[in-house]
Amino acid sequence: MEPLELKVQQLEAEVVALRLQLSSGLSTAEASSVSNADLQQEMSDLRVSEEQYRLLFDGVQGYGIFMLDPTGHVASWNSGARSINGYQPDEILGRHFSCFYLPEDIAAGKPNEELRIATAEGRFEEEGWRVRKGGQAFWALVVTTSLYDGAGTLQGFAKVVRDISDRKQTEDKTRLMEELAVNAMILVDARGLLVLVNPQTEKLFGYSQAELTGQPVEILVPESSRANHPTQRTKFFANPSIRAMGAGRDLFARRKDGSEFPVEIGLNPLQTSEGLLVLGSIVDITERKRAEEKARKHLAELAHAGRLSSVGEMFSELAHEINQPLAAAANYARACVRCAESNTGATREQLLDWMKKAASQAERASDIVKRIGTFVKKERSVRLELNVNRLIENVIALPTLLHSFTEAGTRTSVRLELDQTLPAIFADKVQIEQVLANLIRNAVEAMEGMPDGQRRLTVKSEGLEGMIQVSVSDTGHGISAEQQVQLFNPFFTTKAEGMGLGLSISRSIIETHRGRMFAKSNPEGGATFVFQLPIGRGEAVP
């Protein structure tokens, strides 16, 4: 039997024996030796003075001891009950004892069921929630004993109540830690202090339990994120819910030795008598990240091999693309040579025109080769923390694009819809600018021949499920379902002068950044090209 339960039973016996002793003059030993049947009989005849009765019950500290009449109304109240429940005698005497129960327990009829069991079995005992004055709940050990007179008539009930919230909290915390010991587990209060950590946390972070308990949780946060972490924590406590922390972001934690490592964190709010606590589950995902990086490199190798295969399969098309401008350049050059040799009297302006055209065609062939090189070769990109909105604004301001907005006497209206709250991404600046410039140029060209008032270019940025999405929309002729199937294939183009490599290269760039690209027709006309990139790395723990 638990020591606390044994103490309660001893108190019950002492209360009955003392009441009998005070009224009958028996010694303590004699009163204690009286049988239970004799005690019940003697108790029915007791008429202890009010002063003696008050002194007896008020002398018991740490336990609430009080009597109920047969209907469950409070008939007596000791100092221990005042201390535990918060009521003064004039506030509680005569009130039904159901006021000590949670509303849902009252609705379920629990108080009356407790008295029914005590009446039928002579005793009721349980651990459960009770309510103090003011509505605060606490965990209590409660023993209810029925009292009968010699004729077997129920006279009322004796109740002994003990506040065991501290023991309950310790048991709950220990149980939680034991159940979830496979992960590092921490309990954090609303002040951001570590209330409890489990052994796995000690192993993972290199701190002892004594070093962590009572410390701000920021001790586990990388230094670069500590300043912002209290704000994140305040927001969570304002709207607590079970969820994963930092969805869509890479999270990092910091060990005692200063080293940082990637983690996955789950948050679970817990309502306790100490207030709201948050249980954080922390998993070291270093090995998972290594496996993902290995898989990513493998996919990049496959993609590279695929690109080489595509170039091999389309060699004839490539040769045709290059031969056309080279043949034209050669023809112009030969015409210049013939004129020079025969002295046929070609004008200086004619010769300059042919030479310019030859140079232009040679440059076109060179451009094709460069684009193929970009598509085929595998080179390490330089990835930095970037603001997508600034990239968009910089590309829109490029002179070559600004010129295209007003080319040939037409005017294209440009609208930017940029979400200024977007976090950063980690990407190659030049490559993403290349993608943006290609999409914007394609959109402008798709609106050639449209009246000024109908030439509208919209570039939009927004956040979407752990990604940043950028869309470029035009009001041109749109793309058919057949074209969408081939749109990103190398050498597929709808332009008379196009080479069909821009979109293929652009999608390749986005995919190497672990993003995706797609296109769709707009219901009101025109097309929208979209690419998505993962949000940049964030660093935090609960």
DOMAR-336037 format. One record per atom (N, C-alpha, C): x, y, z. Coordinates in steps of 0.05 Angstrom, whole numbers, plus 5000, padded with zeros to 4 digits. Layout:
N
XYZ/...
This chain:
542
501749765000/500050005000/501850255000/500950454985/502450704983/502550845011/504850965018/505151105043/502951315047/502251455026/500251665027/497551555034/496851335021/494251205026/494151105055/496450995064/496550895092/496151125111/497351355105/497051585122/494151675124/492751675101/489951755100/488251565118/488751305115/487251115132/487851155162/490351205168/491051255196/489651505206/489551715189/488151955198/485151905203/483951745185/481051675189/480651545216/482451345222/482151195247/482651375271/484651555268/485251735290/482951925295/481752025274/479552215277/477252075292/476551835284/474351695297/475051625326/477551525331/478351455358/478451705376/479451925366/479552165382/476752275389/474952255370/472252345376/470952175398/471551915396/470451735416/471751795443/474451845443/475851895468/474852145481/474452355466/473552615477/470852595490/469152425478/466352415488/466052205511/467852005512/467451795531/469451775553/471751915549/473851915570/475651675568/475451515546/477251285543/480051375537/481951205544/484751265536/485051225506/487351325496/487851295467/488051005460/489450845476/489750555470/487050415471/485450495492/482850365494/481050435470/481150695462/479450775440/480350635414/482950595411/483950475387/483250185385/482750055409/482249765409/479249705405/477649905405/474749865401/474249765373/472449565370/471949455343/470449665326/470549615300/469249805281/466249825287/465049595294/462149595300/461549765324/463349735345/462949895369/463350185363/465350245346/465850525339/463450655325/462250505307/459950615293/457650665313/457350475332/455250505351/455750745370/458250765379/458950985396/458751255382/459451265357/459451515342/456551625340/454651445339/451851535337/450951685362/452351635385/451551755410/453351995418/455452045400/457252265408/455952535407/456652695427/455752975428/458153145437/460153165419/462553315427/461953605425/463053755443/462554045443/463754165418/462654395409/463554525384/466454605386/467354705409/470154795412/472054565410/471454335424/473154095423/473253995394/470953985381/470853885353/472554055334/472454325338/473954505321/476954465325/477754455351/480554415357/481654155345/480053945347/480853685337/481453695307/479653795292/479953795262/481954005253/482054235266/483954435257/486754365263/487154165281/489854085288/491153915267/489653815248/490753635227/491453815203/494153835197/495054005176/495753845151/495353965127/496053835102/493853665091/491753615107/489453455098/486953605102/485253605082/482553715085/480753505096/479653565120/477853365133/475153515138/473053405127/470453535132/468253315130/465853395141/463653215142/461453305122/460053115111/457753165094/455253045108/452953185104/450553065114/449652845094/447652695099/446852475081/446252565053/445552815049/444952915022/447353035007/449653035020/452053125007/452753415012/451453545032/452053825038/454153845060/455854035059/458154065077/457054135105/457853965125/456954015153/459154105171/461654065164/463954155180/466254215161/468254365171/470454465153/472854525170/475154385165/477554435181/479454625167/481554695181/483554885170/484954775146/485454505146/486654385123/484954405098/482254375102/480454405079/480454695069/480554885088/480755165080/483255215064/485455105072/488055145058/487955025031/486854785028/486854645002/484754754983/482354794993/480154874975/479655174973/480655324993/480455614991/477955735002/476055575012/473555685023/473855735053/472655955062/472255995091/469755845099/469555775125/467155625134/464555755127/464256015130/461656145123/461056145094/463156075077/462656065048/461855785038/462555585054/462155315045/460155155061/459855205086/457955055102/455155075091/453854835087/451154825076/451154795046/453454835032/453454805003/453954514996/452954434972/453254154964/456154114955/457253884961/460153844957/460853814927/458853814909/459353804880/460854044870/460954264886/462454504878/465454454877/466354214887/469254154886/469953994860/468053964842/468453794819/468553964793/469853864772/469853984746/467053984734/466354184718/463654194707/462953944692/464753834677/464153594662/463553354680/464953344703/464453124722/461653164735/460953414741/458253464752/456153374732/456553454706/454653384686/454353074683/456552934688/456552644686/455452504711/454752664732/453652554756/455752424774/458252504772/460352374788/460052414818/459352654828/459152684857/457152494870/454752474858/452752294869/453552004867/454951934846/455951654843/457951594864/459551784872/461551744893/460151684920/458051834926/456551784951/455051514950/454151444926/452751194923/454650954930/457050974919/458950754924/459750754954/460250984965/461051004994/458750885011/456250945004/453950845019/453850545017/454250434993/453950144989/456249984999/458650094997/461049945004/462450045029/461450265040/462650375065/464950565060/466050555036/468450715030/468750765000/469651004993/470351064965/473051204965/474851124947/477451244945/478251274916/479451504910/480451544882/482551774882/484051784860/485652024853/484352144828/483952414829/482652544807/482752844810/481552984790/481553274790/479453374809/480153584824/478153724841/478654024836/476754184845/476854474838/476854634864/478754834866/478855014888/476855244883/476555414903/475055654900/476455824879/474955934861/476056084838/476355924813/475955654815/475955494791/478555354784/480755394800/483255264794/483054964801/483954794781/483854504785/486454414798/486254204814/488554074826/488053774827/490253624829/490053334830/489953244859/487953094866/487453024895/487152724899/487952654923/487352384934/484952424953/482752284947/480252324962/479352054974/478652065000/477451825013/474851915026/472751775019/470051835030/469051585046/468351635071/467451415088/464551465097/462851265095/460051305104/459951255134/458151405147/457851395176/454951315183/454651095199/451950995206/451651005237/449251025246/448751005274/448250715281/447650655307/447250385316/444950245303/443050395293/440750275280/441250225250/443650295241/444250255213/443250485195/442650715208/441650935192/444051115184/444151185158/446351355148/446151625161/448351705174/448551975187/450052175170/451552085151/453152265134/455652135124/457652305116/460052205105/462452365116/464652225121/467152365128/468952365104/470052595097/471752615074/474552705082/476552585071/479352665074/480452715046/481552965043/482553045016/485453135020/487153045001/490053115001/490753214973/492053454972/492953564946/495653424939/495553264918/497953114909/498753204881/498353454875/498953554848/501953524842/503653584861/506553564856/507353284848/506253084863/506852804856/505852734829/503452834823/502152774797/503852894774/504753144778/506353274757/508953114752/510253034774/512752884771/512252614757/510052484764/509352224751/508752264722/507252474715/506452534687/508952594670/510752764682/513152834667/514852584662/515152424683/516852184681/515651994661/513051964662/511751774643/512151874614/511752134610/512152234583/514952184573/516852244590/519652204582/520251914576/519151734593/519751444589/518451344563/516051434558/514551344534/515951444508/517151674509/518251794485/521351814487/522551634501/525451654506/527151604481/525951504459/527451454435/528351714423/526951934428/527652204418/528552384441/529952594434/530552794454/527952944460/527152964486/524653084494/525253314513/523953544509/524253764528/521553874534/521253974559/518854124567/519554414572/518054594559/518654874560/516155024570/516555214589/514255364599/513955624583/511855784591/511256024575/513456234577/515156214597/517356404599/519756324581/519456084568/521655994551/523755844566/523155754591/525155614607/524755314605/526955164605/526854874604/525954764631/523754634632/522654524657/523754244662/524054084640/524853814643/526153724616/528253564618/529453444594/529953144600/529952984579/530352694583/533252624577/534052374584/536852294580/537752324551/535952274532/536652294504/537552574496/536252774509/537053054505/539853104514/540552984537/543253014547/545252894527/544652664516/546452534497/546752694472/544452804462/544452944436/545853204437/545453354459/546553624461/549053654477/549753444493/552253454508/552053594535/549653684543/549253814569/548253604589/548653654614/547353494635/544653604641/542953444653/540253544660/540353784678/542253784697/542554014715/543354274700/544954244679/545754474664/543554594647/541554434640/539354524623/536954614638/536254474659/533754534674/533854824685/531754974678/531555254687/532855454668/534255354647/535555534628/533655604605/534055834593/532455904569/532855704547/530755634533/530955434512/532855524490/533355794488/535155894468/537955784470/538555654493/541255534496/541655324475/539455214464/539655004444/539355104416/539055374413/538555494387/541255604376/541755574349/544155694338/544155994342/546456104346/546756394353/545456574332/545556494306/544456664285/541456684287/540056514302/537156514304/536156594332/537856634351/536956674379/535356934382/536057144367/534657394370/531757374363/531057214342/528357194333/526756984347/528056804361/526656574372/524556644393/525056834412/522956904431/520356994418/520457134396/518057224381/516556984371/517956784359/516656544349/515356384372/516756374395/515656234418/513056364428/513156634430/510756784439/508356724421/508856724395/506656664376/505556384380/507256194386/506255924390/504555904415/505456024437/503856014462/501256164459/501156364441/498656514437/496556344422/497556154406/495755974390/496955694390/496955554413/498255294414/496755074400/498154904387/496954674373/499154474368/498354224364/500254004358/501154044329/503654084325/504654124297/507654084296/508554054271/511454044266/512454334265/514854374275/515954644275/517454694249/517154944239/518655034215/518054874190/515454804185/514754654161/515854794136/517154634119/518154744094/520954874097/522054884122/524655004126/526554804138/529154854133/531254694146/531754804173/531454644194/531954734222/534554624232/535954784248/538454704260/538454754290/539854584305/540154614334/543154634340/543754714365/546554764372/547254594397/549454454395/550454294418/552054474437/552754354460/554354494480/557054584469/558254414451/560854484440/560654684417/558254784411/557954994390/557354884363/557554624359/556954504333/553954514328/553254544302/550454554294/549754304278/547254224279/546353984264/543454014257/542653894234/539853914225/537953754243/535653854248/533753724265/530953734254/529253564264/526353564258/524953594285/523053774288/521953834315/518953814314/517753674333/514853664337/514153804363/511953964362/511054114385/508354014395/508053984421/505553884432/504854034458/502854214457/502154374481/500754194502/501454244527/500354084549/499254274570/496654244578/495454404599/496054264625/497354394644/498054284670/497254474692/497354394716/496754574739/498854794741/501154754728/503254964727/502755164704/500655114689/500055284666/500755124640/500755264618/501355144592/504255084589/504954834583/507654744577/507654644548/509954654536/510254544509/512254314510/511354084500/513153854498/514353854470/516953874468/518353874443/519853614438/519353494415/520753244407/522853324386/525453264391/527653354374/529053104362/529153094336/530452864322/532752964306/535152844310/537452914294/537152774266/537052944245/536652834218/539152864201/541452864214/543952894199/544252664178/543852424186/544152194168/542152204145/539652294152/537652314131/538452524111/539452754120/540352964102/542652864084/544452704095/546552594079/545552414057/543552244065/542352064046/540852224024/539452434032/538052604012/539952733993/542252834004/544252963987/545452763967/545952523977/546952313960/545052243937/542452233945/540352173925/540152403905/540352653915/540152883897/542452883877/544852823886/547152813868/546752593847/545652373856/545152153838/543152233816/541052373825/539052473806/540252673786/542052843797/543353043780/545052893759/546452673767/547952523748/546152403726/543852303735/541952193716/540952403697/540352643708/539352853691/541552943671/544052953681/546153023663/546452823640/546352563648/546452353628/544152373608/541852443619/539452473602/539752703582/541052923592/541453143574/543453073551/545552923558/547352833538/546052653518/544252473528/542852293510/541052453491/539752653503/537952823486/539552953464/541853063470/543453193450/544352993429/545152753437/545952553417/543652473398/541252443410/538952363394/538252583374/538752833382/537953053365/540353193351/542453033346/544753143333/544153263306/542453113291/541853213264/540353473265/538553503285/537153763287/539153983295/541053913313/543054113321/544754193297/545553993281/547154053258/545654243239/543054193236/541454363219/541354643230/540954663256/540754933268/543355093264/545654953266/548155103263/548855143234/548254953217/548954973189/547555203175/545055253183/543555473170/544955743172/545555843196/546956093198/549856083186/551255853190/553955833179/553855843148/551955713135/551655713106/551055993096/549256133111/548556413103/550956593106/552456563127/554856733131/556856673109/557156423102/559056353080/558256473054/555656463048/554656573023/555256873021/554657013043/555257303043/558157363040/559857203053/562757243051/563757193022/562656973009/563456912982/562657132963/560257242968/559357462951/561257702952/562157762976/564157982980/566757922965/567657662967/570157582954/569857612923/567557512912/567157532883/567157822873/565857992888/565758272881/568558392881/570058312901/572758432903/574558332880/574258072873/575957952852/575158052824/572558072819/571658142792/571458442788/571558582809/571258882808/568758952792/566458832799/563958872784/562759142791/563959282809/562859552815/560759552837/560859342856/558959352878/559659592896/557559712906/557959962922/559059882949/560260082961/561360042988/559159973007/556860093005/554560043022/553659743019/553659642994/552859372989/554759173003/557359233000/559359053013/559059063043/558759293055/558359313084/555959163093/553759173078/551259033085/551758733086/553158633064/553658343063/555458253086/557458423092/559258353114/557858353141/556058543145/554558553170/552758303173/551458223151/549757993152/551357743157/553757723145/555457493150/556257473179/556957703191/557757713219/555357633237/552957733229/550557673245/549957383245/550157253222/549656963221/551756803236/554256893235/556356753249/555856773280/554957013288/554357043317/551956873325/550056843307/547756673313/548656383317/550456293300/551556013303/553055983329/554656193336/556156183361/554256173385/552056323384/550056323406/548856053410/548255913387/547155643389/549055463404/551655473396/553655303409/553855363439/553855623446/553955693474/551655573490/549255603479/546855493493/546955193496/547955063475/548254773477/550254703499/552454853500/554454803521/553254833548/551655043553/550355083579/548454853585/547154753565/545254533569/546554273576/548954233563/550253973566/552153963589/553754173593/555954153612/554854153641/556454033658/555754013687/557754183702/556754403713/558654573728/557354643755/559054693774/558154763801/557155043802/554655083811/553555343813/554255473840/554255733841/554855873866/552155963878/551455843900/548855903912/549156073937/547656293937/547656473960/544856533969/544656663992/541956744002/540956983985/538656943972/537657143953/534857223960/534157473953/531457573955/530257563927/528257393924/526957353898/525857613886/524657773903/523458023893/525558213881/527858223894/529958393883/530958283856/531158023854/531957903828/530057983806/527457963812/525358033792/525658323784/525958503804/526158793798/528758843781/530958703787/533358753772/533158663743/531858433739/531558323712/529658503696/527458593708/525558773694/526959023685/528959113700/530359363694/532659333674/533159083664/535359053645/534659203619/536659353609/536159513585/534959363561/535959113557/534958963534/532058893537/531158853561/528258793566/526659053565/527759263577/526259523576/525759603547/527759553530/527459623501/525259453488/525159193496/523159023484/520259103491/519959233515/517259313523/516159533505/517859683491/516959903474/517959873445/518759623438/519859573412/517759603390/518559693366/516859713343/514459883347/514660083363/512560273367/510260173384/510459933395/508359833413/509259863442/507359843460/507959883488/506659653505/508359533522/507459323540/507259433568/504959403581/504659493609/505759263627/507359343646/508559143664/507459183692/506558963705/505458973732/506958773749/507958873772/509258693791/507458653815/506958403822/505358333846/507258163864/508758303881/510858173896/510158173926/510257933937/509757903966/512257973981/512158203995/514558314008/515258164034/513657974042/514257824067/515657554062/516257504037/517457244030/520257214043/520856974053/523556924063/525556894040/528056864046/530156834026/530256554015/531556523991/532156263980/535156243977/536156003974/539055963968/539155863939/540356033922/540355973894/542656113880/543156023855/545156153838/543956393825/544956633832/543756883823/543656903793/545856843780/545956873751/544056683737/543856433747/542156233734/539156313737/538356403761/535556483765/534856733749/536756913747/536257153730/536057063701/537556863693/537356763665/534556643660/533556493680/530856383677/528756603675/528956803693/527057023693/527157183666/529557243657/529857393633/528657243609/529056973608/527956813587/524956813587/523756773610/520856763612/519557033605/520857253614/519757523609/520057583579/522257513567/522657563538/520657403522/520257153530/518356983516/515457103518/514857203541/512157323545/511757563528/513757733526/513557973509/513257893480/514857703471/514757613443/512057473437/510857343457/508257213453/506057413448/506457663455/504457873452/504958043427/506857963410/507358123386/504858123368/504258363357/501958393340/499458463356/499458453383/497158523399/497058833402/494658953403/494459243407/495659323433/496559573435/497859673459/496259623484/493659673484/492059653508/491659363517/492459173500/492058893507/494658753514/496858893512/499558773518/500158813548/499658613564/500058643593/501758413603/503958483616/505758293628/505458313659/505058083672/504758083701/506757883713/508357973732/510257803746/509457803775/509057563786/508057533813/509757353829/510157423855/511557243874/509857193898/509956953908/508256873931/509456633945/508656593970/509456353985/507356133982/508255883980/506455663976/507655403987/506655324011/507355064023/510355014023/511855194036/514655154039/516255224014/514955333994/516255413969/515755703963/517455823947/516856093936/516156043906/513856153899/512856123871/513056383856/514156373832/514356603815/512856533789/511056713780/509556663756/509756903737/510056853711/510257053691/507857013672/506057203671/503557183655/503557383632/502457303609/502157483587/499257473577/498557653559/495957653547/496057593517/497957423510/498357353482/496357143472/497256983453/495356793440/495156533455/496656493476/496456253493/497956023480/497655793493/498955543483/496955323482/496955163462/495054943459/495854713476/494054523479/494554283494/496854123482/496954113455/499053973441/501754103446/501754363446/504354503451/505254463479/503454453499/504254423527/505754163531/505053953516/506353693520/509353713512/509953873492/512753883481/514254133490/512854313505/513854583510/516754583520/517454403538/520054413551/522054213539/521254093516/523153923502/525254083487/527753993487/529854143472/529154163443/529654403431/529254453403/526354483394/524454463413/521654513406/521154813408/520054933387/519555223387/517155283369/515855503376/513655603359/514455853344/516955933348/517956183335/519456113309/519156293290/520556243264/523556263268/524556433286/527356473291/528356323315/526656183329/527456063354/529155813351/530655753372/532355513372/531155293389/529155363407/527755163423/529355063446/531255223457/532955133479/532455283505/531255523503/530955703526/529355573549/526955463542/525355343563/526555083574/527754933557/529054683566/531254743585/532954933579/535155013597/534055133623/531955293621/530755413644/529655213664/528255013653/527154803671/529454643683/531554593668/533854443678/535054593702/535254863700/536355023721/534655003746/532055033743/530155023766/530254753779/530354533763/530454273775/532954213790/535254323781/537754293796/537654443823/535854633825/535354773850/533154643867/532454393860/530354243874/527654373872/527154503850/524554633845/523154503822/521054633812/519554533789/518554763773/518054703747/517154913728/514854783711/512854943706/510654853689/509355103676/507555043657/506155253642/503255193641/501555393638/498755353635/497555583619/495255533606/493855743591/492055893610/491756153605/490056313622/487156303611/485156293628/482356283619/481656523602/482756763609/482157003595/483957053571/485756863565/487556883542/490356923551/492256833535/495056853542/495956603558/498356613568/499556393582/500956483607/501356293626/502956353650/505056133654/507556223657/509656033663/510456063693/510655843706/511055843735/513555673742/515155783761/517155613773/517055653804/517755433818/517655423847/520455343857/521355473878/523955423891/523555383921/524955193933/524755153962/525655403978/524255454000/525055674017/527755624029/529355834033/532055814044/532055704072/534455634081/534855504107/534055684130/532455574149/531955714174/533155564197/533655684220/534855554243/533355614268/532255414281/530755464307/530155194320/529555204346/528354984361/526255104379/524454944391/522155064405/523055224429/
